[in-house]
Amino acid sequence: MSLTGTSFWVVLIIVTLLMVIGTMLLWARIPGPRLVRALTRLVMILLCQLTAISVVAVWMNNSYGLYSSWDDLLGTPTTATPSRCPARP
């Protein structure tokens, strides 16, 4: 899946919507002591925020062309064939 492709952006939007809907549905159904419920709710909110920020970051990258590929984003050098320099006589 391409970093700058529309399909990646659409998948992130769907995941964000599912996270928000899942958080709303599970909010009152979390079992356990008060601390466990509070921590679970905090994690759910943080995951919603993470997916929403990811959607905005990918939208900005698609608009401004900041990173052209996953290798460019992660700083991985691309595999290029080494150029051969002529040997000195």
C-alpha positions as CSV (number, residue, x, y, z in Angstrom):
1,M,0.0,0.0,0.0
2,S,1.5,3.3,-1.1
3,L,2.1,6.0,1.4
4,T,0.7,8.7,-0.9
5,G,-2.1,6.5,-2.3
6,T,-5.8,7.2,-1.8
7,S,-6.4,3.7,-0.6
8,F,-4.1,4.1,2.4
9,W,-5.9,7.4,3.4
10,V,-9.3,5.8,3.0
11,V,-8.3,2.8,5.2
12,L,-7.0,5.2,7.9
13,I,-10.3,7.1,7.8
14,I,-12.3,3.8,8.2
15,V,-10.1,2.7,11.1
16,T,-10.6,6.0,12.8
17,L,-14.3,5.8,12.4
18,L,-14.3,2.2,13.8
19,M,-12.2,3.3,16.7
20,V,-14.6,6.1,17.6
21,I,-17.7,3.9,17.2
22,G,-16.0,1.1,19.2
23,T,-15.1,3.5,22.0
24,M,-18.6,4.8,22.2
25,L,-20.1,1.3,22.2
26,L,-17.6,-0.2,24.8
27,W,-17.4,2.9,27.1
28,A,-20.0,1.7,29.6
29,R,-19.4,-2.0,29.1
30,I,-15.8,-2.2,30.5
31,P,-15.7,-4.6,33.4
32,G,-13.4,-4.5,36.4
33,P,-12.3,-2.2,39.1
34,R,-12.4,1.5,38.8
35,L,-8.7,1.8,37.9
36,V,-8.9,-0.8,35.2
37,R,-11.9,0.9,33.7
38,A,-10.2,4.3,33.8
39,L,-7.0,3.0,32.2
40,T,-8.9,1.1,29.5
41,R,-10.9,4.2,28.6
42,L,-7.7,6.2,28.5
43,V,-6.2,3.8,26.1
44,M,-9.3,3.9,23.9
45,I,-9.2,7.7,23.8
46,L,-5.5,7.7,23.0
47,L,-6.0,5.2,20.1
48,C,-8.8,7.4,18.7
49,Q,-6.5,10.4,18.9
50,L,-3.6,8.4,17.3
51,T,-5.8,7.3,14.3
52,A,-7.2,10.8,13.9
53,I,-3.7,12.4,13.9
54,S,-2.6,9.8,11.4
55,V,-5.4,10.7,9.0
56,V,-4.5,14.4,9.2
57,A,-0.7,13.6,8.7
58,V,-1.4,11.4,5.6
59,W,-3.7,14.1,4.2
60,M,-1.0,16.7,4.7
61,N,1.6,14.4,3.1
62,N,-0.6,13.8,0.1
63,S,-1.2,17.5,-0.3
64,Y,2.3,18.8,0.1
65,G,4.4,15.8,-1.0
66,L,6.6,15.7,2.1
67,Y,7.4,12.0,1.8
68,S,7.1,10.1,-1.5
69,S,7.5,6.6,-0.1
70,W,7.7,4.5,3.0
71,D,11.5,4.4,2.6
72,D,11.6,8.1,2.4
73,L,9.5,8.4,5.6
74,L,11.5,5.9,7.5
75,G,14.9,7.1,6.3
76,T,15.8,3.8,4.7
77,P,18.3,4.2,1.9
78,T,17.0,3.1,-1.5
79,T,19.0,0.3,-3.1
80,A,20.8,1.8,-6.0
81,T,23.4,0.1,-8.2
82,P,26.8,1.5,-7.5
83,S,28.4,3.5,-10.2
84,R,31.7,2.2,-11.5
85,C,34.5,4.7,-11.6
86,P,37.2,4.0,-14.1
87,A,40.4,2.8,-12.5
88,R,43.4,5.1,-12.5
89,P,46.2,4.0,-14.8
